[in-house]
């Protein structure tokens, strides 16, 4: 009986010691994360190999032309590990109106405070979808288009002026990037991955290039912009113009247009910085 009583007391003391150690460890890590989160950097903030974030803002990810939601595949795990609810939408790419409606449904489905993240053409989509939407608290542009009201994206990237043979147009008026030239457009992507992307690309209706954009939400909301210095699809000078006109918090990466695949940690950290910015 004495032995059993001694064992119980010993185990109770051991459990209490473990709880105290774990509590102190978690408190210390939280303090480190808070200290790291005070600055915006292209370098990810990491603790034990995981990017940290203290907020739980919802995130809607919006892909660009010639791609689908899987283009966010390297960014999504980082955002999930930070505790966010996410929807990576699948745009129809039939019309700007349809694509905007798709994003609005995702915002409604998540509910609560949300930021929108748009890559390439997805930038125009989030600019329209977030306008006057009380649930949207911020916008993040990843090498993205952000026209003013009444402008079309053909003013900044005109497919009729692309090099001959770079686009293949099907009989329905949908445009594909020539698979033989795909890797040349995104040279910092692994060649094997580029072949898969070329095969799985989602074509965009050519008429979208000339559709007029509506009132932009970047005039209403805080914005963040990632500029790709080696972009062969949207001129870096055009990206700087967009970032400047919206007074965005901006980072620059030595990447091609597909920075979300070639620099996923830096892109994810910018998104996490935005969630912290809108949560203040």
N, C-alpha and C positions, 0 to 999 in steps of 0.2 A: 504493500500500500504506500509506504514512504517512497519507494522507487517510482511508482506511477505518479505520485503527487509531484515529485521532483521533476520528472520528465515533462509533465504538463506545464509546470512553471517555466521550465527551460524553453519549451517550444513557444509559449506565449511571449516570452521576452525576445526570442529570435524573430518572431513575426513582427513585433513592434519595431525592432531595429531595422528590418527590411523596409517596412512602410516609411520610416523616417528617412532612410537613404534614398528611396525612390522619389519621395516628395521633394527633398533637397535637390536632387538631380533635375527633376522637371522644372523647378523654380529657376535654377541656374540657366537651363537651356532657354526658357522663356525670356529671361533677361537678356541673353545674348541675341535672340531673334529680334527683340524690340530694338536693341542698339543697332543691329544691322539694317533694319527696315527704315531708318531715318534718311538714307540716301538712295538716290536713283543711280544705278550703274549698269553698264552692259555686262558686268561680271555677276553671275548668279550668287545669291546669298545661300550658303549651305551649312547645315549642321548634320554631322554624321552622313554626309552624302546626299541629303535631302534638302531641296529648296524650301524655305520656310515662309509662312504667311500667317498673319493673325486674324484675318477677316474671313467671312463666309458669304461674300457677295456672289450672286449667280453670274454665270458667264455663258454667252451665246457666241459660238464660233461660226464665221461665215466665210466659205471658200470663194475662190475666184473662178474665172472662166477657164475652161480646159481642165478642170479638176473637180473633185468631189470632197465630201467631208473627211475622207481618209487622209487627205493632205495634212490634217492636224494630228496624225497618229503619234508623232514624237513629242508633241506639246501636251496632249491630253493627259498622259499619265502623271506629269509633273503637277498639273493643275488639280487633278483628282487627289494626289497625295497631300496637297495643301488644304483639302477639305471642301472644295467648291462643288456646287451643283452645276452641271454643264450640259448643254445641248450643242452638238455640231450639226448644223442643218444641212439638208441636201437640197440645194437650189434646183428648180426645174431648168433654169437658163433658157426659158422660152420668151420671157418678157421681163422688163424691170418691175412692172406692177406685180406679176406673179411672185417674183423673188422677194420683193418687199413684204408681200402678204405672208409668205412662208416664214420670214423672220419674225413678223409680228405675232404669228401663232405660237412660235417658240417662246417668245417673251411672256405671253399670256399663260402658257403651260407651266413655266417655271414659277411665275408669280414673285412678288417682292423685288427688292433692289437688284438691278442687273446691269452689267456692262456688256457692250457689243464689241466684238473683235472682227474686223474685216480684212481679208487679204485681197490685193489686186482689185478686180471689179467688185468684190465684196465690200470695199470701202464705200462705193456709191450706194450700195444696197443698205448698209447700216446708217448712212447719213439720212436716208429717206425713212427707214423703218423707225428710227428713234425720235423723229420730229414730233414734239408735243406729247411724247409718251412718258407719263409720270413714273413708270417703273424703271426707266433707263437712267442711270446716273453718270455714265461716262462712255467714251468711245476710244477704241484703240485701232490704229491703222497700221497694217503690216505691208510695207511697200505697196500702198493702196491708192486708188483713185478717189478724189473727194471734190467733185465739181460743184460749182455754185448753182443756184437755182437758174434753170433755163439753159444751162450748158449740157452738152452731151460728152461722153467719154471719147468720141472720135476727135474732139478738139485736142486731145492729149495723146491718144494712141489710135491712129487711123489705120485700120486693116487694109485699106486700098493702097496704102503706101508701104506696106510690108514688102520685103524682098520677094521676088517672083518664086512661087513654089513653096513658100513657107507655110501657107495655109491651104487646106483641102476643104472645099465647100461641097456638101452633099446636096441632093436634089430638093431637100426641104429648106435649104438656106442656113444650115448649121455648119459652123466652122470647126475644123480640127487642126491642130498643129501637125505639120508633116512629121510622121514618126522618124523618118531618116534624119531630121534636123533637130529632133527634140533635145538631145543631150547638149547640142551646141548652144541652145538657149539657156541651159542651166548647167554650166560646166563644173560647178562645185558639188553636184549631186553624183553619187556613186553610179557608174555606167550601168550596172545591172539594175539598180533601182530606176534609173531613167528609162530603161526599156519597158519596165512594168508600167510606169506612169504613162508612157506613150500609148501603150495598149489600152489602159483603163481610163484614159482621159474622157471627160464629159464635154461634148461640143456645146458651143453657145450660138444662139440664134443671131445672125448677122445684124438684124434690125435693132438689137439692143444697143449697138454702138452709136446709133443716131437718136435714140430716145432722149428726151429732155429730162433732166433731173429736177426734182421738186425742191422745196425749201430744205436746207441742210440743217441737221440737228447739231452739227459742230459749232453753229453760232449760239447754241443754247447751253452746251454741256462742256465739261472739262475733257481735254483730248490728249492722247499720247500717239506718237508716230515713230515707227521704225523705218529708217531710210536704208536702202540697199545700194551700196556704193558701186557695185559691179553689175547692176541690173541691165539686162539687154532687152527687156520687154517694156518697161516704163523708164524713161530717162531719169537718172538721179536728179537732174536739175528740176524736172517736173515734180518729183517727190518733195524736194526742198520747198518748192512753191506752195504745195498743199500744206506742208507742216507749218510754214510761216503764216499763211493766211488764216489758219485756225489757232495760231499761237499755241501749238502743241508742245508738250514735253517730249523732246526728241532724242533718240539714240541713233547712231550710225553703225552699220555692220559691213565688213568686207565680204559681202555675199551677193549671190545672184538674186533673181526675182523670187526664188523659192527658199527664202531665208528660214521659213518655218520648218523646213526639212534639213537645211545645212547648218543652222544655228538654233536648234530648238530650245536650249537652256536659256539663251539670251532673250529670245522671243517670249518664252514663258515668264521670265523674270520681269519683263516690261509689263506683261498682263497682270502679274501679281502686284507690281507697284501701283498699277492703276486701281486695282481693287482696294488697296490700302488708301490711296488718294481720295476715292469717293466715300470711303467709310469714315473719314475724319469729321 
